[in-house]
Amino acid sequence: MTAYLLVDAGLPERNLSGAALAYLEQRRTQAREGVVDPWSDEELSPALPDPVLRRQFVAELQPWPLSFFEEQVPVFPDWPDASCGYIRFTASYPEAVARAEAEGWPVIRFDGADHFHMLVDPFAVTEALLELRERLRG
């Protein structure tokens, strides 16, 4: 079975949405000498309340080259070419959720979750991924 399972993410787009352009501009203002610093322990505290988990995660983060955010990802004309499902943690991707619903894709919501919920509750997220897979199999 082939499918796209998107988790708290934007959808592939031929042209960047207003939200995506605003995010890119935010990253450009944060960049110093072409590099964007990773999130800090303090910034991630609301999303990752467990201090041990948060410190482990922060320790693995690396600075991003600004070009990472500027790169255009090619989208082929017939995307999606397979079934799709969506898991929503946050309200950060309203256009993606609206399109998923309009297209009739199964959508699973984690109310009150943050973007890094897969680290906070990996078992629940795994169960949601498996549920999407089963729903797409029909």
KAMOHU-V944177 format. One record per residue. N is the residue number from 1. RES is the residue in one small letter. PHI is phi in radians with two decimals (999 if undefined). Layout:
n-><N	N>
res-><RES	RES>
phi-><PHI	PHI>
//
This chain:
n-><1	2	3	4	5	6	7	8	9	10	11	12	13	14	15	16	17	18	19	20	21	22	23	24	25	26	27	28	29	30	31	32	33	34	35	36	37	38	39	40	41	42	43	44	45	46	47	48	49	50	51	52	53	54	55	56	57	58	59	60	61	62	63	64	65	66	67	68	69	70	71	72	73	74	75	76	77	78	79	80	81	82	83	84	85	86	87	88	89	90	91	92	93	94	95	96	97	98	99	100	101	102	103	104	105	106	107	108	109	110	111	112	113	114	115	116	117	118	119	120	121	122	123	124	125	126	127	128	129	130	131	132	133	134	135	136	137	138>
res-><m	t	a	y	l	l	v	d	a	g	l	p	e	r	n	l	s	g	a	a	l	a	y	l	e	q	r	r	t	q	a	r	e	g	v	v	d	p	w	s	d	e	e	l	s	p	a	l	p	d	p	v	l	r	r	q	f	v	a	e	l	q	p	w	p	l	s	f	f	e	e	q	v	p	v	f	p	d	w	p	d	a	s	c	g	y	i	r	f	t	a	s	y	p	e	a	v	a	r	a	e	a	e	g	w	p	v	i	r	f	d	g	a	d	h	f	h	m	l	v	d	p	f	a	v	t	e	a	l	l	e	l	r	e	r	l	r	g>
phi-><999	-1.93	-2.77	-1.86	-2.01	-1.76	-2.13	0.76	-2.52	-1.30	-1.66	-0.98	-2.31	-1.32	-2.24	-1.14	-1.26	-1.03	-1.13	-1.15	-1.15	-1.13	-1.12	-1.08	-1.13	-1.06	-1.13	-1.09	-1.25	-1.43	-1.23	-2.22	0.94	1.37	-2.26	-1.88	-1.17	-1.26	-1.10	-1.65	-0.97	-1.11	-1.10	-1.54	-0.95	-1.15	-1.41	-2.19	-1.17	-1.28	-1.11	-1.20	-1.04	-1.09	-1.11	-1.09	-1.13	-1.07	-1.09	-1.58	-1.28	-2.15	-1.07	-1.81	-1.22	-0.98	-1.04	-1.01	-1.42	-1.54	-1.13	-1.52	-1.56	-1.17	-2.10	-1.33	-1.00	-1.68	-1.21	-1.50	-1.79	-2.64	-1.08	-2.31	-2.46	-2.41	-2.01	-1.88	-1.71	-2.17	-1.61	-1.31	-2.23	-1.11	-1.15	-1.15	-1.15	-1.07	-1.16	-0.99	-1.16	-1.10	-1.44	1.39	-1.28	-1.18	-2.20	-1.98	-1.92	-1.93	-1.20	1.40	-1.48	-2.00	-1.03	-1.75	-1.06	-1.11	-1.49	-1.30	-2.43	-1.08	-1.21	-1.14	-1.19	-1.07	-1.06	-1.14	-1.07	-1.13	-1.12	-1.04	-1.00	-1.16	-1.14	-1.28	-1.21	1.13>
//
